[in-house]
Structure formats: structure tokens, C-alpha cells
Amino acid sequence: MSAGPSDPGAQPGGSESQPGDSESQPGDPGAQAERTRLAWRRTALAATVCALLLVRLSVARGLDAAGAVGLSLTALVWLALLWVTQRRIRAMGVPDPAGVGRALTAVALSCLGLGLLGVLLILA
């Protein structure tokens, strides 16, 4: 049985694009790049909040040796994450941005590092 005009799953004309079909217009900048930039900004904001919470935890400990190391590592990981996110935001400004590749790995490792620092500061 072939798909006729009454079939809801059929696309009239075969290859015609539907409104909202982003794959049909690869050159259309649309809002996708802006949404991606905003997602990277949210990532940087979330990392900043986590880093501030770790700084608060380090200061609440009285800045002993473990607190000072935790504070230093927190700042280092936060700066690395901020650098990666800002780099990706700038990369979204070009018409054909490169893939995220290593940036996602760096963000994942930074988030893992902030989490581990938090656990170590709590347990130390």
C-alpha cells in the first residue's frame, strides 16, 4: 500500500522541506548558533557557582593546608573551564564553527574535577 495524500506520515512531494525542518536549510543561521552560545554561557555560569561554593567551603575550613590547596585547584579548574567555554562561544561567531571534540572532554573533566574537589574538601 503506497502512502497517499490522506496518509499522515507521508510527505507531499517526497523531498520538500517542512517548516521548522533545520536539516533542509544548512546555510540558514537561524537560532541554533545563539542557543548553543547561550548553552555555553550557562555552562560557565554553573561552573562559576560551583567554584564559588568550593571557595566558601575552603574559607569556612579556616584555610588550613587542605583548604588552600582546594582553593588553588578550584581556581585553576574554574579558569580552565571558563577559558574553554569562552573559546567555544567565540568559535560560534564564524559561519561554519569547528566541532566541539576536545572541548566537551575538557568540560567533562573540569566538572568532574570540581566535584572531586568538593568531596575532598568535605571529607578532609
Secondary structure, 3 states (H helix, E strand, C coil): CCCCCCCCCCCCCCCCCCCCCHHHCCCCCCCHHHHHHHHHHHHHHHHHHHHHHHHHHHHHCCCCHHHHHHHHHHHHHHHHHHHHHHHHHHHCCCCCCCCCHHHHHHHHHHHHHHHHHHHHHHHC
